[in-house]
């Protein structure tokens, strides 16, 4: 079922037009929750390429934070709070979702 969700997201990304960048964040979140570092790195790399001209480059920072990956040397955006605080909040969402996913999986057994 998890693999099916990732496949659906890939299809949405390919057909969405401009909103496809938000789908990459959704895909990055999906890979981070599943602790799939390889696919997360691939997704971040694709985001980095797509945002290289500067528009929406902060998506890369958000995706990296969801995977608890190190901050980029030159962040794409200046956050209203510290980069560390943003990073911690994004990663906390992933951890919370992991807990909810594991709890619902255990309950269905």
N, C-alpha and C positions, 0 to 999 in steps of 0.2 A: 504494500500500500504506500509506503514512504517513497519508493522509487517511482510509482505512478504519479505522485504529486510533483516530483521534480520534472518528470517528463511533460506534464501539463504546463508547468511554468515555462519550460523551454519553448513550447508551442506558442504560449501567450507572448513571450518575448519576441519571437520571430514575426508575429502578426500584429502587434499592438501599435506600431508607429512610434511617435514621440514618447508616449507614456511607458515605453519599454524599459526605460532606465529604472523606474520604480519597481518593475518586476525583477530587476537584477537584485535590488535590495531584499525583496521577498525571497528570492532564490538563495541569496547569501544567508539570510536568517534561517532558512530551511536547512542548509548545509551546516551552519553553526550549531543549531539545535541537535542535529544528528551527529555532531562531532566528526564530520567528514571533511578533514583538512585539505585533502587533495582537490575535491570539487570546490571548496570554498576558495582556495588559492586560484583556481582556474576562473571562477566567477569574478574575483577581485581583479585579476589580470585583464579580463575582458572589460570590466568597468573602467579600469585605468586607461585602456586604449580608447574607449568611447568618450571619455571625458578629458582627454589630453589637451584639448584646446582651452580648457578652463571652465566651461559651463558644466555645472553640476558635479564638479570634481570632488566636492565634499561627500558624495555618495561612496567613494572609495574609502574615505576615513571612517564612515559609519559602518561599512561592511567589515572592515578590518577590526573595528572595535567589537562588533558582534562575535567575531571569532577569537577575541582576546589576543589579537596580534599586536605587535609593537606599533606605536605611533609612527607615522611617516616623518622623515627628517624635516621636511618642509610641508606642514599641514596645508591643505587646500582652502581652509577657511579659518576665520578667527571666531571662536565660539563665544557666547555671552558669559559662560562660566569657563572654568579651566578645561583644557583638553582631557586631563585625567578624569575630571568629573563626568564629562560626556562619555568617555570611554567606559567608565564604570557603570553608568546607567544603561548603556547599550548592551553591555555584557550581562548585566543583571536581568535584562529581559530574556536573554537566551537561557540563563540558568533557571529562571522561573518557568519558562516553557519546558525545559528538559524535565523539571520536577513534575509538572502537570502531565507531560507525555508519559513518563514512567509510571505515574500513579494510575492513569487511565488504562495503561497496558496491563498493569498488575491486577487491577480490578476486573478486567475482562477474562482473566485466566481462571 
